[in-house]
Amino acid sequence: MEKIKKAKLSFANMLGYGIGAIGLDLSYGMFYSFLSHYLVTTLGLKEGFLLLLTPLARIWDGINDPMMGTIVDNTRTKYGKYRPWIVIGAVCNAIVLFLLFSRFGLSGTPLYIYVAVMYVLWGMTNTLADIPYWSMIPSFTSEEKERNLVSTVARTFSGLGQGIITIATPIIVPLLSNKMNTDKDGYSAEGFSRWAGICGILLVVFALLCVTFTKERNVVYGEKKKFSFKQIFAVIKGNDQLVVFMIFAMLSNAGWYLTSGTAVTYFTQVVGDGKAQSLFQTIGALGSVLGLLVIPLLSAMKMNKRTIYTFSLSMTIVGYVLMFLFGPVLKITIALDICYILASIGIASMFVSQTIFLADIVDYGEYKNGERNESITFSMKGFLQKLAYTIQTAIYFGGLGLFHYSAQVNECKAKGVDVVVNSQTQAAIGIIAFAVPPILILISLIVFRSKFKLYGELSDKIHDFITEKRAKEQA
């Protein structure tokens, strides 16, 4: 079995690696946080179309994502196993991101077909870069402290990319828009297109910086395998903790996606000020920064990963309950913003923990079955995120569809007036954004507490097994 010689894990290497996450999350943030609003409110597409498109796209992702994982696992180049795909994926995803947010004067059936094609292509090209990027983490180190640090650095930069999108988009899109074609908050199709193009360029730049300053370490090459569903099912079936992870992570991620994807609609239609979202997201970004300290601080207090994750989700649930109270119920927007700090601390810690869990699951697979399958395992991360987005889409567009949101939007556009929806629809938007997420996160926490076992004694056993095995391989 071939191996890359072990090298010292330096902070510069971790920093170079983390930079790549900024670009990935610029694209990711545009897709998950603003695409729904762009398609339904800016373009006026019907909710039913998106309710149908999203699950159909997930069927293809179920094939495409693990297929890409197999391709990465089989990759052998002088530039490494992961880095070539990060660049290829970034370039392809940047182009598709721009095309997805550009309508080129299309309307009617041709627009629906065009959006459907670009929607599917975005998922495919995102997979090209996302799977190899996150699959690198287990190869960096098997030491818990170092793995926590690498995951925290990557998630810090990931949060930075997401923060740039959520904070800057409500400000920059109006500046890039043709003033003749904007709504009351300054959003326009042209503004979204230009901003998506800028984000695409930055995605490529950060990917190039990442592969330039990141060294692939301790990469284990097994025998090349042909892609087969039998193999994918075998990996999933043989790793019970991967299945449990996919369930609880999908539910918690869906909860957060509901807020991030609905926030722009909430602030434009309920609060009545689209730019107010920037303050909300800025405060959330502050919470996200503080959330990165949760794992180091609680680890220093000798708390295990299970307790830390429970604390993170519990904090998130409390934050959401307070946000719903001060937001949709009492309509005290500044109090809603402040409470978002609490939820964001929990969410940031949650995402770091999930990255660590996946790396642990790779080790668990080797401990239990003798095979690591890094890229196939991490392909499940991307797939579960897309499944989480599907849940978000079903709740979001299903809820808006019940109150005929797109019909109200198109009626306002036909009259040439600003889009304003009725009070019942506004109430539905508030419930979707802040009441449904804590329910999903609570269910996720219950699944995690009852079924996930990679902590404590078992975690120590796996670490010792991997350490001894690597020492023998290097001897």
ZAPA-869137 format. One record per residue (C-alpha): x, y, z; residue number from 0. Coordinates in steps of 0.2 Angstrom, whole numbers. Example, Ala and Ser with C-alpha at 12.3 -4.5 7.8 and 13.67 -1.06 7.14 Angstrom:
2
NODE      c1      c2      c3   num
NODE      62     -22      39     0
NODE      68      -5      36     1
//
This chain:
475
NODE      c1      c2      c3   num
NODE       0       0       0     0
NODE       7      17      -5     1
NODE       9      31       7     2
NODE      14      49       7     3
NODE      28      52      20     4
NODE      22      60      36     5
NODE      26      78      37     6
NODE      24      91      52     7
NODE       7      99      53     8
NODE      11     117      52     9
NODE      -1     132      55    10
NODE       4     139      38    11
NODE      -2     122      31    12
NODE     -19     123      40    13
NODE     -21     142      35    14
NODE     -18     138      17    15
NODE     -31     124      18    16
NODE     -44     134      27    17
NODE     -43     148      14    18
NODE     -51     136       1    19
NODE     -67     136      12    20
NODE     -70     154       9    21
NODE     -73     152     -10    22
NODE     -83     136      -8    23
NODE     -95     145       4    24
NODE     -96     161      -7    25
NODE    -105     149     -20    26
NODE    -113     139      -6    27
NODE    -120     154       2    28
NODE    -127     161     -14    29
NODE    -136     145     -18    30
NODE    -143     141      -1    31
NODE    -146     158       6    32
NODE    -152     168      -9    33
NODE    -157     157     -23    34
NODE    -175     154     -17    35
NODE    -178     172     -15    36
NODE    -170     176     -32    37
NODE    -181     162     -41    38
NODE    -198     166     -32    39
NODE    -197     184     -28    40
NODE    -186     192     -41    41
NODE    -190     180     -56    42
NODE    -208     176     -50    43
NODE    -206     157     -53    44
NODE    -220     146     -46    45
NODE    -217     137     -29    46
NODE    -223     120     -37    47
NODE    -209     120     -50    48
NODE    -196     121     -36    49
NODE    -205     108     -25    50
NODE    -204      96     -40    51
NODE    -186     101     -46    52
NODE    -177      99     -29    53
NODE    -181      81     -25    54
NODE    -178      76     -43    55
NODE    -161      85     -42    56
NODE    -157      75     -26    57
NODE    -161      58     -35    58
NODE    -146      63     -47    59
NODE    -136      68     -32    60
NODE    -138      51     -24    61
NODE    -129      44     -40    62
NODE    -117      59     -43    63
NODE    -110      62     -26    64
NODE    -104      45     -21    65
NODE     -98      43     -39    66
NODE     -87      58     -37    67
NODE     -81      51     -20    68
NODE     -75      35     -29    69
NODE     -66      45     -43    70
NODE     -57      55     -29    71
NODE     -52      39     -20    72
NODE     -45      32     -36    73
NODE     -35      48     -41    74
NODE     -16      47     -43    75
NODE      -7      62     -49    76
NODE       9      71     -46    77
NODE      -1      85     -39    78
NODE      -9      74     -26    79
NODE     -26      65     -24    80
NODE     -37      80     -19    81
NODE     -30      96     -25    82
NODE     -32      94     -44    83
NODE     -51      91     -41    84
NODE     -52     106     -30    85
NODE     -46     118     -44    86
NODE     -56     109     -57    87
NODE     -72     109     -47    88
NODE     -70     128     -42    89
NODE     -68     133     -60    90
NODE     -83     123     -66    91
NODE     -94     129     -51    92
NODE     -89     147     -53    93
NODE     -95     147     -71    94
NODE    -112     138     -67    95
NODE    -115     150     -52    96
NODE    -114     165     -64    97
NODE    -126     156     -76    98
NODE    -138     150     -62    99
NODE    -141     169     -57   100
NODE    -142     175     -75   101
NODE    -158     174     -85   102
NODE    -152     181    -102   103
NODE    -169     188    -106   104
NODE    -178     171    -104   105
NODE    -196     170     -98   106
NODE    -210     157     -98   107
NODE    -206     138    -102   108
NODE    -188     142    -108   109
NODE    -184     150     -92   110
NODE    -190     136     -81   111
NODE    -180     123     -92   112
NODE    -164     134     -91   113
NODE    -166     136     -72   114
NODE    -168     117     -70   115
NODE    -153     113     -80   116
NODE    -142     126     -71   117
NODE    -149     120     -54   118
NODE    -143     102     -57   119
NODE    -127     108     -64   120
NODE    -123     118     -49   121
NODE    -125     103     -38   122
NODE    -113      93     -49   123
NODE    -100     106     -50   124
NODE    -100     110     -32   125
NODE     -98      91     -28   126
NODE     -82      92     -39   127
NODE     -73     103     -27   128
NODE     -83     100     -10   129
NODE     -79      82      -8   130
NODE     -60      82     -11   131
NODE     -59      98       0   132
NODE     -67      91      15   133
NODE     -60      73      12   134
NODE     -42      79      16   135
NODE     -46      82      35   136
NODE     -44      64      41   137
NODE     -27      63      31   138
NODE     -20      78      40   139
NODE     -19      69      57   140
NODE     -27      56      69   141
NODE     -23      66      85   142
NODE     -39      73      92   143
NODE     -32      90      97   144
NODE     -24      93      80   145
NODE     -40      86      71   146
NODE     -51      98      81   147
NODE     -39     112      76   148
NODE     -39     108      58   149
NODE     -58     107      58   150
NODE     -60     123      67   151
NODE     -48     133      55   152
NODE     -58     126      40   153
NODE     -75     130      48   154
NODE     -69     147      53   155
NODE     -65     151      35   156
NODE     -81     143      29   157
NODE     -90     154      41   158
NODE     -81     169      34   159
NODE     -86     165      16   160
NODE    -104     162      22   161
NODE    -104     179      32   162
NODE     -98     188      17   163
NODE    -113     182       7   164
NODE    -126     185      20   165
NODE    -120     202      26   166
NODE    -114     209       9   167
NODE    -127     203      -3   168
NODE    -142     214       4   169
NODE    -130     229       2   170
NODE    -120     225     -14   171
NODE    -134     218     -25   172
NODE    -144     235     -25   173
NODE    -128     244     -29   174
NODE    -125     232     -44   175
NODE    -143     233     -50   176
NODE    -151     244     -64   177
NODE    -161     256     -54   178
NODE    -175     254     -67   179
NODE    -178     236     -63   180
NODE    -177     235     -45   181
NODE    -190     231     -31   182
NODE    -192     242     -16   183
NODE    -177     234      -8   184
NODE    -165     236     -23   185
NODE    -164     218     -28   186
NODE    -164     214     -47   187
NODE    -160     200     -58   188
NODE    -145     210     -65   189
NODE    -138     214     -48   190
NODE    -139     196     -43   191
NODE    -130     191     -59   192
NODE    -116     203     -57   193
NODE    -113     198     -39   194
NODE    -113     180     -43   195
NODE    -100     183     -56   196
NODE     -89     192     -44   197
NODE     -91     178     -31   198
NODE     -87     165     -45   199
NODE     -70     174     -48   200
NODE     -66     174     -30   201
NODE     -70     156     -28   202
NODE     -57     152     -41   203
NODE     -44     163     -33   204
NODE     -46     156     -16   205
NODE     -46     138     -23   206
NODE     -29     142     -31   207
NODE     -22     149     -15   208
NODE     -28     134      -6   209
NODE     -20     121     -17   210
NODE      -4     132     -18   211
NODE      -1     133       0   212
NODE      -8     116       6   213
NODE       2     100       7   214
NODE      -6      83       6   215
NODE      -1      73      20   216
NODE      -2      54      25   217
NODE     -13      50      11   218
NODE     -16      31      10   219
NODE     -20      24      -7   220
NODE     -29       8      -8   221
NODE     -33      -3     -23   222
NODE     -42       6     -37   223
NODE     -61       2     -37   224
NODE     -74       4     -50   225
NODE     -89      14     -45   226
NODE    -104       3     -41   227
NODE    -120       5     -30   228
NODE    -116     -11     -22   229
NODE     -99      -4     -15   230
NODE    -108      12     -10   231
NODE    -121       3      -1   232
NODE    -108      -8       7   233
NODE     -99       7      14   234
NODE    -115      14      21   235
NODE    -121      -3      28   236
NODE    -105      -7      35   237
NODE    -103       9      45   238
NODE    -118      11      56   239
NODE    -111      28      63   240
NODE    -111      35      46   241
NODE    -130      32      44   242
NODE    -134      39      62   243
NODE    -123      54      57   244
NODE    -132      57      41   245
NODE    -149      57      50   246
NODE    -145      69      64   247
NODE    -134      81      54   248
NODE    -147      82      40   249
NODE    -161      87      52   250
NODE    -150     100      61   251
NODE    -143     107      45   252
NODE    -161     108      38   253
NODE    -166     119      53   254
NODE    -152     131      50   255
NODE    -155     132      31   256
NODE    -173     137      34   257
NODE    -167     152      43   258
NODE    -153     156      31   259
NODE    -164     153      16   260
NODE    -179     162      23   261
NODE    -170     177      31   262
NODE    -170     188      15   263
NODE    -189     185      13   264
NODE    -192     188      31   265
NODE    -183     205      31   266
NODE    -190     211      15   267
NODE    -208     205      17   268
NODE    -211     205      36   269
NODE    -199     218      43   270
NODE    -200     228      27   271
NODE    -182     232      26   272
NODE    -171     221      16   273
NODE    -155     229      22   274
NODE    -159     226      40   275
NODE    -154     208      36   276
NODE    -136     214      35   277
NODE    -136     219      54   278
NODE    -145     202      58   279
NODE    -131     193      49   280
NODE    -117     203      56   281
NODE    -123     199      74   282
NODE    -124     181      68   283
NODE    -107     182      62   284
NODE    -101     188      79   285
NODE    -109     173      87   286
NODE    -101     161      74   287
NODE     -84     168      79   288
NODE     -88     165      97   289
NODE     -95     148      93   290
NODE     -77     143      87   291
NODE     -71     144     105   292
NODE     -84     132     112   293
NODE     -75     116     108   294
NODE     -58     122     114   295
NODE     -65     129     130   296
NODE     -76     114     134   297
NODE     -63     102     129   298
NODE     -51     110     142   299
NODE     -64     107     155   300
NODE     -63      89     151   301
NODE     -80      88     142   302
NODE     -81      74     129   303
NODE     -87      77     111   304
NODE    -104      70     115   305
NODE    -107      82     129   306
NODE    -100      97     119   307
NODE    -112      93     104   308
NODE    -127      92     116   309
NODE    -122     109     124   310
NODE    -121     116     106   311
NODE    -138     110     100   312
NODE    -146     115     117   313
NODE    -139     133     115   314
NODE    -146     134      97   315
NODE    -163     128     102   316
NODE    -164     141     116   317
NODE    -158     154     104   318
NODE    -172     150      92   319
NODE    -186     150     104   320
NODE    -180     168     109   321
NODE    -179     173      91   322
NODE    -197     167      88   323
NODE    -203     176     103   324
NODE    -195     193      99   325
NODE    -196     192      80   326
NODE    -213     185      73   327
NODE    -222     186      90   328
NODE    -217     203      98   329
NODE    -209     210      82   330
NODE    -194     218      92   331
NODE    -181     216      78   332
NODE    -166     222      88   333
NODE    -170     209     101   334
NODE    -172     196      88   335
NODE    -155     201      81   336
NODE    -147     200      98   337
NODE    -154     183     102   338
NODE    -146     177      85   339
NODE    -129     178      94   340
NODE    -134     163     105   341
NODE    -141     152      91   342
NODE    -126     156      80   343
NODE    -114     151      94   344
NODE    -122     134      95   345
NODE    -123     132      76   346
NODE    -105     136      73   347
NODE     -99     124      86   348
NODE    -111     111      79   349
NODE    -104     113      61   350
NODE     -86     111      68   351
NODE     -91      95      78   352
NODE    -100      88      63   353
NODE     -83      89      53   354
NODE     -74      81      67   355
NODE     -87      67      68   356
NODE     -85      63      50   357
NODE     -66      62      52   358
NODE     -69      50      66   359
NODE     -82      40      56   360
NODE     -68      37      43   361
NODE     -57      30      57   362
NODE     -71      20      63   363
NODE     -74      12      46   364
NODE     -55       7      45   365
NODE     -56       0      63   366
NODE     -72     -10      60   367
NODE     -70     -15      42   368
NODE     -52     -12      37   369
NODE     -56       1      24   370
NODE     -56      20      26   371
NODE     -66      26      11   372
NODE     -62      45      15   373
NODE     -70      52      -1   374
NODE     -85      41      -1   375
NODE     -88      45      17   376
NODE     -86      63      15   377
NODE     -97      63      -1   378
NODE    -111      59      11   379
NODE    -108      75      19   380
NODE    -112      85       3   381
NODE    -127      73       0   382
NODE    -134      75      17   383
NODE    -132      94      15   384
NODE    -142      93      -1   385
NODE    -155      82       7   386
NODE    -156      95      21   387
NODE    -159     108       8   388
NODE    -173      97       0   389
NODE    -181      97      17   390
NODE    -179     116      18   391
NODE    -186     118       1   392
NODE    -201     107       5   393
NODE    -206     117      20   394
NODE    -201     134      13   395
NODE    -210     132      -4   396
NODE    -224     121       3   397
NODE    -228     134      16   398
NODE    -227     149       4   399
NODE    -237     139      -9   400
NODE    -251     136       4   401
NODE    -253     155       5   402
NODE    -251     158     -14   403
NODE    -235     168     -12   404
NODE    -229     168     -30   405
NODE    -247     173     -35   406
NODE    -246     188     -24   407
NODE    -228     192     -31   408
NODE    -233     191     -49   409
NODE    -249     201     -46   410
NODE    -239     215     -38   411
NODE    -227     215     -53   412
NODE    -241     215     -65   413
NODE    -248     231     -57   414
NODE    -230     239     -57   415
NODE    -230     241     -38   416
NODE    -218     235     -24   417
NODE    -221     217     -19   418
NODE    -231     216      -3   419
NODE    -239     200       4   420
NODE    -254     199      15   421
NODE    -252     197      34   422
NODE    -256     178      34   423
NODE    -241     175      22   424
NODE    -230     186      33   425
NODE    -235     175      48   426
NODE    -231     159      39   427
NODE    -214     166      34   428
NODE    -210     170      52   429
NODE    -215     153      58   430
NODE    -204     145      44   431
NODE    -189     155      48   432
NODE    -189     154      67   433
NODE    -202     141      74   434
NODE    -199     126      63   435
NODE    -180     126      65   436
NODE    -179     122      83   437
NODE    -191     108      81   438
NODE    -180     100      68   439
NODE    -164     103      79   440
NODE    -173      95      94   441
NODE    -177      79      84   442
NODE    -159      79      78   443
NODE    -152      80      96   444
NODE    -163      66     102   445
NODE    -156      55      87   446
NODE    -139      60      92   447
NODE    -140      56     110   448
NODE    -148      39     108   449
NODE    -138      32      93   450
NODE    -121      40      91   451
NODE    -107      31     100   452
NODE     -91      38      94   453
NODE     -85      46     110   454
NODE     -76      40     127   455
NODE     -69      23     127   456
NODE     -74      18     110   457
NODE     -66      34     103   458
NODE     -50      30     113   459
NODE     -49      12     106   460
NODE     -51      18      88   461
NODE     -37      31      90   462
NODE     -25      19      98   463
NODE     -29       6      84   464
NODE     -26      19      70   465
NODE     -10      26      78   466
NODE      -2       8      80   467
NODE      -7       4      63   468
NODE       1      19      55   469
NODE      17      16      66   470
NODE      18      -1      59   471
NODE      16       5      41   472
NODE      30      18      43   473
NODE      42       6      51   474
//
